[in-house]
Amino acid sequence: MPVEIKELVIKAEFGHPQEEATASVEPVDTTVRQEELIEECVRQVLEILERKRER
């Protein structure tokens, strides 16, 4: 039996609370983080391609 959603309520707050949260975070080398992100993306793409090839 399908479920029908008649109302969807989304609440969002806009402002500058991010400044407070980032003030306590230690600075991280962005180039290292970018390289890690790229490596993870490449790894996941290669896994997907491998799975498709196995089929």
Secondary structure, 3 states (H helix, E strand, C coil): CCCCCCCCCCCCCCCCHHHHHHHCCCCCCHHHHHHHHHHHHHHHHHHHHHHHHHC
